[in-house]
Each structure stands twice: as C-alpha cells, then as structure tokens.
Amino acid sequence: MLYLIPTQGPLLLLGAAFDQVSLAPWQVGYAVVYPIVCAAGLCRAAKALFGRYVVQRSGVL
C-alpha cells in the first residue's frame, strides 16, 4: 500500500545508500521511474486545470 505514495521510492534509495536495505531490481526501477511519472501526471493535470479555470475565465468578472 505504501508503494502508491510517490515518496516511497526516494526513501528506498536513501535506505539503500546507507545500507539499511538491499533493493531488488524492480524496486530500483520503481524508485526511479514512479516519482517521475507522478510528477509528469501532476504537471499535465495542472496545465489542463489552469487552462480550464484560469485562462478561460479570465475575462469574466
């Protein structure tokens, strides 16, 4: 369940850096790719919502 949180991947990498955990190859891939995918998805959503709620309604007072 914690793997759905985007900060879990970097925490896994920190644990591996200080020899607290040994990571499987899929965990390394998850730790690198998942936060990037989440950030890209949030960026896309922010651009769409900004366009919908700010740009389109800027002429309305």
mmCIF file of the N, C-alpha and C atoms, coordinates in Angstrom:
data_MODEL
# 
_entry.id   MODEL 
# 
loop_
_atom_site.group_PDB 
_atom_site.id 
_atom_site.type_symbol 
_atom_site.label_atom_id 
_atom_site.label_alt_id 
_atom_site.label_comp_id 
_atom_site.label_asym_id 
_atom_site.label_entity_id 
_atom_site.label_seq_id 
_atom_site.pdbx_PDB_ins_code 
_atom_site.Cartn_x 
_atom_site.Cartn_y 
_atom_site.Cartn_z 
_atom_site.occupancy 
_atom_site.B_iso_or_equiv 
_atom_site.pdbx_formal_charge 
_atom_site.auth_seq_id 
_atom_site.auth_comp_id 
_atom_site.auth_asym_id 
_atom_site.auth_atom_id 
_atom_site.pdbx_PDB_model_num 
ATOM 1   N N  . MET A 1 1  ? 0.818   -1.190 0.000   1.00 0.00 ? 1  MET A N  1 
ATOM 2   C CA . MET A 1 1  ? 0.000   0.000  0.000   1.00 0.00 ? 1  MET A CA 1 
ATOM 3   C C  . MET A 1 1  ? 0.865   1.260  0.000   1.00 0.00 ? 1  MET A C  1 
ATOM 4   N N  . LEU A 1 2  ? 1.980   1.237  0.695   1.00 0.00 ? 2  LEU A N  1 
ATOM 5   C CA . LEU A 1 2  ? 2.844   2.410  0.736   1.00 0.00 ? 2  LEU A CA 1 
ATOM 6   C C  . LEU A 1 2  ? 3.522   2.680  -0.599  1.00 0.00 ? 2  LEU A C  1 
ATOM 7   N N  . TYR A 1 3  ? 3.551   1.697  -1.479  1.00 0.00 ? 3  TYR A N  1 
ATOM 8   C CA . TYR A 1 3  ? 4.197   1.895  -2.773  1.00 0.00 ? 3  TYR A CA 1 
ATOM 9   C C  . TYR A 1 3  ? 3.392   2.815  -3.685  1.00 0.00 ? 3  TYR A C  1 
ATOM 10  N N  . LEU A 1 4  ? 2.165   3.159  -3.324  1.00 0.00 ? 4  LEU A N  1 
ATOM 11  C CA . LEU A 1 4  ? 1.374   4.102  -4.112  1.00 0.00 ? 4  LEU A CA 1 
ATOM 12  C C  . LEU A 1 4  ? 1.770   5.545  -3.826  1.00 0.00 ? 4  LEU A C  1 
ATOM 13  N N  . ILE A 1 5  ? 2.460   5.784  -2.712  1.00 0.00 ? 5  ILE A N  1 
ATOM 14  C CA . ILE A 1 5  ? 2.897   7.132  -2.339  1.00 0.00 ? 5  ILE A CA 1 
ATOM 15  C C  . ILE A 1 5  ? 4.185   7.441  -3.101  1.00 0.00 ? 5  ILE A C  1 
ATOM 16  N N  . PRO A 1 6  ? 4.249   8.548  -3.850  1.00 0.00 ? 6  PRO A N  1 
ATOM 17  C CA . PRO A 1 6  ? 5.419   8.837  -4.687  1.00 0.00 ? 6  PRO A CA 1 
ATOM 18  C C  . PRO A 1 6  ? 6.723   9.036  -3.918  1.00 0.00 ? 6  PRO A C  1 
ATOM 19  N N  . THR A 1 7  ? 6.673   9.295  -2.620  1.00 0.00 ? 7  THR A N  1 
ATOM 20  C CA . THR A 1 7  ? 7.913   9.499  -1.861  1.00 0.00 ? 7  THR A CA 1 
ATOM 21  C C  . THR A 1 7  ? 8.524   8.193  -1.373  1.00 0.00 ? 7  THR A C  1 
ATOM 22  N N  . GLN A 1 8  ? 7.829   7.092  -1.529  1.00 0.00 ? 8  GLN A N  1 
ATOM 23  C CA . GLN A 1 8  ? 8.360   5.808  -1.069  1.00 0.00 ? 8  GLN A CA 1 
ATOM 24  C C  . GLN A 1 8  ? 9.610   5.406  -1.848  1.00 0.00 ? 8  GLN A C  1 
ATOM 25  N N  . GLY A 1 9  ? 9.646   5.686  -3.144  1.00 0.00 ? 9  GLY A N  1 
ATOM 26  C CA . GLY A 1 9  ? 10.803  5.337  -3.968  1.00 0.00 ? 9  GLY A CA 1 
ATOM 27  C C  . GLY A 1 9  ? 12.082  6.019  -3.527  1.00 0.00 ? 9  GLY A C  1 
ATOM 28  N N  . PRO A 1 10 ? 12.086  7.341  -3.393  1.00 0.00 ? 10 PRO A N  1 
ATOM 29  C CA . PRO A 1 10 ? 13.292  8.002  -2.903  1.00 0.00 ? 10 PRO A CA 1 
ATOM 30  C C  . PRO A 1 10 ? 13.700  7.547  -1.503  1.00 0.00 ? 10 PRO A C  1 
ATOM 31  N N  . LEU A 1 11 ? 12.731  7.221  -0.654  1.00 0.00 ? 11 LEU A N  1 
ATOM 32  C CA . LEU A 1 11 ? 13.075  6.709  0.673   1.00 0.00 ? 11 LEU A CA 1 
ATOM 33  C C  . LEU A 1 11 ? 13.758  5.351  0.576   1.00 0.00 ? 11 LEU A C  1 
ATOM 34  N N  . LEU A 1 12 ? 13.336  4.532  -0.375  1.00 0.00 ? 12 LEU A N  1 
ATOM 35  C CA . LEU A 1 12 ? 14.012  3.254  -0.601  1.00 0.00 ? 12 LEU A CA 1 
ATOM 36  C C  . LEU A 1 12 ? 15.457  3.475  -1.042  1.00 0.00 ? 12 LEU A C  1 
ATOM 37  N N  . LEU A 1 13 ? 15.665  4.452  -1.928  1.00 0.00 ? 13 LEU A N  1 
ATOM 38  C CA . LEU A 1 13 ? 17.024  4.749  -2.379  1.00 0.00 ? 13 LEU A CA 1 
ATOM 39  C C  . LEU A 1 13 ? 17.892  5.258  -1.235  1.00 0.00 ? 13 LEU A C  1 
ATOM 40  N N  . LEU A 1 14 ? 17.324  6.084  -0.363  1.00 0.00 ? 14 LEU A N  1 
ATOM 41  C CA . LEU A 1 14 ? 18.083  6.550  0.799   1.00 0.00 ? 14 LEU A CA 1 
ATOM 42  C C  . LEU A 1 14 ? 18.435  5.396  1.726   1.00 0.00 ? 14 LEU A C  1 
ATOM 43  N N  . GLY A 1 15 ? 17.504  4.494  1.927   1.00 0.00 ? 15 GLY A N  1 
ATOM 44  C CA . GLY A 1 15 ? 17.782  3.325  2.756   1.00 0.00 ? 15 GLY A CA 1 
ATOM 45  C C  . GLY A 1 15 ? 18.879  2.463  2.165   1.00 0.00 ? 15 GLY A C  1 
ATOM 46  N N  . ALA A 1 16 ? 18.893  2.326  0.850   1.00 0.00 ? 16 ALA A N  1 
ATOM 47  C CA . ALA A 1 16 ? 19.944  1.543  0.193   1.00 0.00 ? 16 ALA A CA 1 
ATOM 48  C C  . ALA A 1 16 ? 21.284  2.265  0.255   1.00 0.00 ? 16 ALA A C  1 
ATOM 49  N N  . ALA A 1 17 ? 21.263  3.592  0.195   1.00 0.00 ? 17 ALA A N  1 
ATOM 50  C CA . ALA A 1 17 ? 22.513  4.354  0.238   1.00 0.00 ? 17 ALA A CA 1 
ATOM 51  C C  . ALA A 1 17 ? 23.211  4.209  1.581   1.00 0.00 ? 17 ALA A C  1 
ATOM 52  N N  . PHE A 1 18 ? 22.444  4.059  2.642   1.00 0.00 ? 18 PHE A N  1 
ATOM 53  C CA . PHE A 1 18 ? 23.026  3.935  3.977   1.00 0.00 ? 18 PHE A CA 1 
ATOM 54  C C  . PHE A 1 18 ? 23.029  2.493  4.475   1.00 0.00 ? 18 PHE A C  1 
ATOM 55  N N  . ASP A 1 19 ? 22.930  1.541  3.548   1.00 0.00 ? 19 ASP A N  1 
ATOM 56  C CA . ASP A 1 19 ? 22.999  0.103  3.836   1.00 0.00 ? 19 ASP A CA 1 
ATOM 57  C C  . ASP A 1 19 ? 21.971  -0.359 4.866   1.00 0.00 ? 19 ASP A C  1 
ATOM 58  N N  . GLN A 1 20 ? 20.800  0.228  4.855   1.00 0.00 ? 20 GLN A N  1 
ATOM 59  C CA . GLN A 1 20 ? 19.728  -0.216 5.735   1.00 0.00 ? 20 GLN A CA 1 
ATOM 60  C C  . GLN A 1 20 ? 18.854  -1.262 5.046   1.00 0.00 ? 20 GLN A C  1 
ATOM 61  N N  . VAL A 1 21 ? 18.820  -1.222 3.719   1.00 0.00 ? 21 VAL A N  1 
ATOM 62  C CA . VAL A 1 21 ? 18.000  -2.138 2.932   1.00 0.00 ? 21 VAL A CA 1 
ATOM 63  C C  . VAL A 1 21 ? 18.788  -2.556 1.706   1.00 0.00 ? 21 VAL A C  1 
ATOM 64  N N  . SER A 1 22 ? 18.521  -3.746 1.212   1.00 0.00 ? 22 SER A N  1 
ATOM 65  C CA . SER A 1 22 ? 19.056  -4.132 -0.098  1.00 0.00 ? 22 SER A CA 1 
ATOM 66  C C  . SER A 1 22 ? 17.856  -4.224 -1.044  1.00 0.00 ? 22 SER A C  1 
ATOM 67  N N  . LEU A 1 23 ? 17.978  -3.571 -2.184  1.00 0.00 ? 23 LEU A N  1 
ATOM 68  C CA . LEU A 1 23 ? 16.846  -3.449 -3.101  1.00 0.00 ? 23 LEU A CA 1 
ATOM 69  C C  . LEU A 1 23 ? 16.908  -4.483 -4.214  1.00 0.00 ? 23 LEU A C  1 
ATOM 70  N N  . ALA A 1 24 ? 15.751  -4.995 -4.561  1.00 0.00 ? 24 ALA A N  1 
ATOM 71  C CA . ALA A 1 24 ? 15.618  -5.853 -5.732  1.00 0.00 ? 24 ALA A CA 1 
ATOM 72  C C  . ALA A 1 24 ? 15.636  -4.954 -6.971  1.00 0.00 ? 24 ALA A C  1 
ATOM 73  N N  . PRO A 1 25 ? 15.953  -5.510 -8.134  1.00 0.00 ? 25 PRO A N  1 
ATOM 74  C CA . PRO A 1 25 ? 15.992  -4.680 -9.352  1.00 0.00 ? 25 PRO A CA 1 
ATOM 75  C C  . PRO A 1 25 ? 14.674  -3.963 -9.653  1.00 0.00 ? 25 PRO A C  1 
ATOM 76  N N  . TRP A 1 26 ? 13.540  -4.600 -9.384  1.00 0.00 ? 26 TRP A N  1 
ATOM 77  C CA . TRP A 1 26 ? 12.266  -3.932 -9.644  1.00 0.00 ? 26 TRP A CA 1 
ATOM 78  C C  . TRP A 1 26 ? 12.068  -2.752 -8.703  1.00 0.00 ? 26 TRP A C  1 
ATOM 79  N N  . GLN A 1 27 ? 12.606  -2.824 -7.490  1.00 0.00 ? 27 GLN A N  1 
ATOM 80  C CA . GLN A 1 27 ? 12.477  -1.711 -6.553  1.00 0.00 ? 27 GLN A CA 1 
ATOM 81  C C  . GLN A 1 27 ? 13.316  -0.515 -6.992  1.00 0.00 ? 27 GLN A C  1 
ATOM 82  N N  . VAL A 1 28 ? 14.473  -0.785 -7.579  1.00 0.00 ? 28 VAL A N  1 
ATOM 83  C CA . VAL A 1 28 ? 15.305  0.307  -8.092  1.00 0.00 ? 28 VAL A CA 1 
ATOM 84  C C  . VAL A 1 28 ? 14.582  0.998  -9.248  1.00 0.00 ? 28 VAL A C  1 
ATOM 85  N N  . GLY A 1 29 ? 14.020  0.212  -10.148 1.00 0.00 ? 29 GLY A N  1 
ATOM 86  C CA . GLY A 1 29 ? 13.257  0.789  -11.253 1.00 0.00 ? 29 GLY A CA 1 
ATOM 87  C C  . GLY A 1 29 ? 12.058  1.580  -10.766 1.00 0.00 ? 29 GLY A C  1 
ATOM 88  N N  . TYR A 1 30 ? 11.362  1.029  -9.782  1.00 0.00 ? 30 TYR A N  1 
ATOM 89  C CA . TYR A 1 30 ? 10.218  1.732  -9.197  1.00 0.00 ? 30 TYR A CA 1 
ATOM 90  C C  . TYR A 1 30 ? 10.661  3.041  -8.558  1.00 0.00 ? 30 TYR A C  1 
ATOM 91  N N  . ALA A 1 31 ? 11.766  3.017  -7.834  1.00 0.00 ? 31 ALA A N  1 
ATOM 92  C CA . ALA A 1 31 ? 12.245  4.201  -7.115  1.00 0.00 ? 31 ALA A CA 1 
ATOM 93  C C  . ALA A 1 31 ? 12.652  5.320  -8.061  1.00 0.00 ? 31 ALA A C  1 
ATOM 94  N N  . VAL A 1 32 ? 13.067  4.971  -9.263  1.00 0.00 ? 32 VAL A N  1 
ATOM 95  C CA . VAL A 1 32 ? 13.495  5.985  -10.225 1.00 0.00 ? 32 VAL A CA 1 
ATOM 96  C C  . VAL A 1 32 ? 12.326  6.442  -11.105 1.00 0.00 ? 32 VAL A C  1 
ATOM 97  N N  . VAL A 1 33 ? 11.529  5.511  -11.587 1.00 0.00 ? 33 VAL A N  1 
ATOM 98  C CA . VAL A 1 33 ? 10.509  5.828  -12.594 1.00 0.00 ? 33 VAL A CA 1 
ATOM 99  C C  . VAL A 1 33 ? 9.218   6.380  -11.985 1.00 0.00 ? 33 VAL A C  1 
ATOM 100 N N  . TYR A 1 34 ? 8.746   5.811  -10.908 1.00 0.00 ? 34 TYR A N  1 
ATOM 101 C CA . TYR A 1 34 ? 7.429   6.180  -10.375 1.00 0.00 ? 34 TYR A CA 1 
ATOM 102 C C  . TYR A 1 34 ? 7.325   7.649  -9.960  1.00 0.00 ? 34 TYR A C  1 
ATOM 103 N N  . PRO A 1 35 ? 8.308   8.228  -9.258  1.00 0.00 ? 35 PRO A N  1 
ATOM 104 C CA . PRO A 1 35 ? 8.192   9.663  -8.939  1.00 0.00 ? 35 PRO A CA 1 
ATOM 105 C C  . PRO A 1 35 ? 8.185   10.557 -10.185 1.00 0.00 ? 35 PRO A C  1 
ATOM 106 N N  . ILE A 1 36 ? 8.930   10.159 -11.212 1.00 0.00 ? 36 ILE A N  1 
ATOM 107 C CA . ILE A 1 36 ? 8.951   10.939 -12.455 1.00 0.00 ? 36 ILE A CA 1 
ATOM 108 C C  . ILE A 1 36 ? 7.590   10.875 -13.141 1.00 0.00 ? 36 ILE A C  1 
ATOM 109 N N  . VAL A 1 37 ? 6.994   9.693  -13.172 1.00 0.00 ? 37 VAL A N  1 
ATOM 110 C CA . VAL A 1 37 ? 5.673   9.527  -13.787 1.00 0.00 ? 37 VAL A CA 1 
ATOM 111 C C  . VAL A 1 37 ? 4.620   10.321 -13.015 1.00 0.00 ? 37 VAL A C  1 
ATOM 112 N N  . CYS A 1 38 ? 4.688   10.286 -11.694 1.00 0.00 ? 38 CYS A N  1 
ATOM 113 C CA . CYS A 1 38 ? 3.735   11.054 -10.879 1.00 0.00 ? 38 CYS A CA 1 
ATOM 114 C C  . CYS A 1 38 ? 3.894   12.550 -11.111 1.00 0.00 ? 38 CYS A C  1 
ATOM 115 N N  . ALA A 1 39 ? 5.116   13.031 -11.158 1.00 0.00 ? 39 ALA A N  1 
ATOM 116 C CA . ALA A 1 39 ? 5.350   14.461 -11.392 1.00 0.00 ? 39 ALA A CA 1 
ATOM 117 C C  . ALA A 1 39 ? 4.856   14.873 -12.777 1.00 0.00 ? 39 ALA A C  1 
ATOM 118 N N  . ALA A 1 40 ? 5.085   14.028 -13.782 1.00 0.00 ? 40 ALA A N  1 
ATOM 119 C CA . ALA A 1 40 ? 4.617   14.338 -15.132 1.00 0.00 ? 40 ALA A CA 1 
ATOM 120 C C  . ALA A 1 40 ? 3.090   14.355 -15.186 1.00 0.00 ? 40 ALA A C  1 
ATOM 121 N N  . GLY A 1 41 ? 2.455   13.415 -14.522 1.00 0.00 ? 41 GLY A N  1 
ATOM 122 C CA . GLY A 1 41 ? 0.992   13.386 -14.485 1.00 0.00 ? 41 GLY A CA 1 
ATOM 123 C C  . GLY A 1 41 ? 0.407   14.600 -13.781 1.00 0.00 ? 41 GLY A C  1 
ATOM 124 N N  . LEU A 1 42 ? 1.009   14.996 -12.664 1.00 0.00 ? 42 LEU A N  1 
ATOM 125 C CA . LEU A 1 42 ? 0.531   16.178 -11.950 1.00 0.00 ? 42 LEU A CA 1 
ATOM 126 C C  . LEU A 1 42 ? 0.762   17.449 -12.754 1.00 0.00 ? 42 LEU A C  1 
ATOM 127 N N  . CYS A 1 43 ? 1.862   17.515 -13.487 1.00 0.00 ? 43 CYS A N  1 
ATOM 128 C CA . CYS A 1 43 ? 2.140   18.676 -14.334 1.00 0.00 ? 43 CYS A CA 1 
ATOM 129 C C  . CYS A 1 43 ? 1.098   18.787 -15.443 1.00 0.00 ? 43 CYS A C  1 
ATOM 130 N N  . ARG A 1 44 ? 0.790   17.666 -16.049 1.00 0.00 ? 44 ARG A N  1 
ATOM 131 C CA . ARG A 1 44 ? -0.215  17.663 -17.113 1.00 0.00 ? 44 ARG A CA 1 
ATOM 132 C C  . ARG A 1 44 ? -1.589  18.066 -16.583 1.00 0.00 ? 44 ARG A C  1 
ATOM 133 N N  . ALA A 1 45 ? -1.942  17.539 -15.411 1.00 0.00 ? 45 ALA A N  1 
ATOM 134 C CA . ALA A 1 45 ? -3.226  17.901 -14.804 1.00 0.00 ? 45 ALA A CA 1 
ATOM 135 C C  . ALA A 1 45 ? -3.265  19.379 -14.440 1.00 0.00 ? 45 ALA A C  1 
ATOM 136 N N  . ALA A 1 46 ? -2.164  19.904 -13.918 1.00 0.00 ? 46 ALA A N  1 
ATOM 137 C CA . ALA A 1 46 ? -2.117  21.321 -13.544 1.00 0.00 ? 46 ALA A CA 1 
ATOM 138 C C  . ALA A 1 46 ? -2.267  22.220 -14.764 1.00 0.00 ? 46 ALA A C  1 
ATOM 139 N N  . LYS A 1 47 ? -1.621  21.859 -15.866 1.00 0.00 ? 47 LYS A N  1 
ATOM 140 C CA . LYS A 1 47 ? -1.750  22.660 -17.088 1.00 0.00 ? 47 LYS A CA 1 
ATOM 141 C C  . LYS A 1 47 ? -3.183  22.647 -17.610 1.00 0.00 ? 47 LYS A C  1 
ATOM 142 N N  . ALA A 1 48 ? -3.807  21.479 -17.591 1.00 0.00 ? 48 ALA A N  1 
ATOM 143 C CA . ALA A 1 48 ? -5.182  21.379 -18.075 1.00 0.00 ? 48 ALA A CA 1 
ATOM 144 C C  . ALA A 1 48 ? -6.138  22.165 -17.181 1.00 0.00 ? 48 ALA A C  1 
ATOM 145 N N  . LEU A 1 49 ? -5.993  22.029 -15.877 1.00 0.00 ? 49 LEU A N  1 
ATOM 146 C CA . LEU A 1 49 ? -6.884  22.736 -14.958 1.00 0.00 ? 49 LEU A CA 1 
ATOM 147 C C  . LEU A 1 49 ? -6.635  24.236 -14.967 1.00 0.00 ? 49 LEU A C  1 
ATOM 148 N N  . PHE A 1 50 ? -5.387  24.646 -15.133 1.00 0.00 ? 50 PHE A N  1 
ATOM 149 C CA . PHE A 1 50 ? -5.083  26.072 -15.232 1.00 0.00 ? 50 PHE A CA 1 
ATOM 150 C C  . PHE A 1 50 ? -5.744  26.661 -16.468 1.00 0.00 ? 50 PHE A C  1 
ATOM 151 N N  . GLY A 1 51 ? -5.634  25.939 -17.570 1.00 0.00 ? 51 GLY A N  1 
ATOM 152 C CA . GLY A 1 51 ? -6.273  26.402 -18.798 1.00 0.00 ? 51 GLY A CA 1 
ATOM 153 C C  . GLY A 1 51 ? -7.782  26.475 -18.666 1.00 0.00 ? 51 GLY A C  1 
ATOM 154 N N  . ARG A 1 52 ? -8.365  25.519 -17.980 1.00 0.00 ? 52 ARG A N  1 
ATOM 155 C CA . ARG A 1 52 ? -9.819  25.474 -17.849 1.00 0.00 ? 52 ARG A CA 1 
ATOM 156 C C  . ARG A 1 52 ? -10.347 26.526 -16.875 1.00 0.00 ? 52 ARG A C  1 
ATOM 157 N N  . TYR A 1 53 ? -9.711  26.678 -15.733 1.00 0.00 ? 53 TYR A N  1 
ATOM 158 C CA . TYR A 1 53 ? -10.283 27.525 -14.687 1.00 0.00 ? 53 TYR A CA 1 
ATOM 159 C C  . TYR A 1 53 ? -9.688  28.927 -14.602 1.00 0.00 ? 53 TYR A C  1 
ATOM 160 N N  . VAL A 1 54 ? -8.522  29.159 -15.162 1.00 0.00 ? 54 VAL A N  1 
ATOM 161 C CA . VAL A 1 54 ? -7.914  30.486 -15.066 1.00 0.00 ? 54 VAL A CA 1 
ATOM 162 C C  . VAL A 1 54 ? -7.949  31.198 -16.410 1.00 0.00 ? 54 VAL A C  1 
ATOM 163 N N  . VAL A 1 55 ? -7.439  30.556 -17.443 1.00 0.00 ? 55 VAL A N  1 
ATOM 164 C CA . VAL A 1 55 ? -7.335  31.217 -18.743 1.00 0.00 ? 55 VAL A CA 1 
ATOM 165 C C  . VAL A 1 55 ? -8.711  31.449 -19.353 1.00 0.00 ? 55 VAL A C  1 
ATOM 166 N N  . GLN A 1 56 ? -9.569  30.447 -19.336 1.00 0.00 ? 56 GLN A N  1 
ATOM 167 C CA . GLN A 1 56 ? -10.889 30.595 -19.952 1.00 0.00 ? 56 GLN A CA 1 
ATOM 168 C C  . GLN A 1 56 ? -11.776 31.577 -19.198 1.00 0.00 ? 56 GLN A C  1 
ATOM 169 N N  . ARG A 1 57 ? -11.588 31.695 -17.898 1.00 0.00 ? 57 ARG A N  1 
ATOM 170 C CA . ARG A 1 57 ? -12.443 32.573 -17.095 1.00 0.00 ? 57 ARG A CA 1 
ATOM 171 C C  . ARG A 1 57 ? -11.793 33.917 -16.792 1.00 0.00 ? 57 ARG A C  1 
ATOM 172 N N  . SER A 1 58 ? -10.700 34.234 -17.436 1.00 0.00 ? 58 SER A N  1 
ATOM 173 C CA . SER A 1 58 ? -10.003 35.479 -17.116 1.00 0.00 ? 58 SER A CA 1 
ATOM 174 C C  . SER A 1 58 ? -10.787 36.712 -17.550 1.00 0.00 ? 58 SER A C  1 
ATOM 175 N N  . GLY A 1 59 ? -11.654 36.590 -18.527 1.00 0.00 ? 59 GLY A N  1 
ATOM 176 C CA . GLY A 1 59 ? -12.445 37.722 -18.984 1.00 0.00 ? 59 GLY A CA 1 
ATOM 177 C C  . GLY A 1 59 ? -13.717 37.935 -18.186 1.00 0.00 ? 59 GLY A C  1 
ATOM 178 N N  . VAL A 1 60 ? -14.046 37.005 -17.309 1.00 0.00 ? 60 VAL A N  1 
ATOM 179 C CA . VAL A 1 60 ? -15.281 37.091 -16.528 1.00 0.00 ? 60 VAL A CA 1 
ATOM 180 C C  . VAL A 1 60 ? -14.990 37.780 -15.203 1.00 0.00 ? 60 VAL A C  1 
ATOM 181 N N  . LEU A 1 61 ? -15.791 38.790 -14.874 1.00 0.00 ? 61 LEU A N  1 
ATOM 182 C CA . LEU A 1 61 ? -15.610 39.480 -13.591 1.00 0.00 ? 61 LEU A CA 1 
ATOM 183 C C  . LEU A 1 61 ? -16.756 39.215 -12.665 1.00 0.00 ? 61 LEU A C  1 
# 
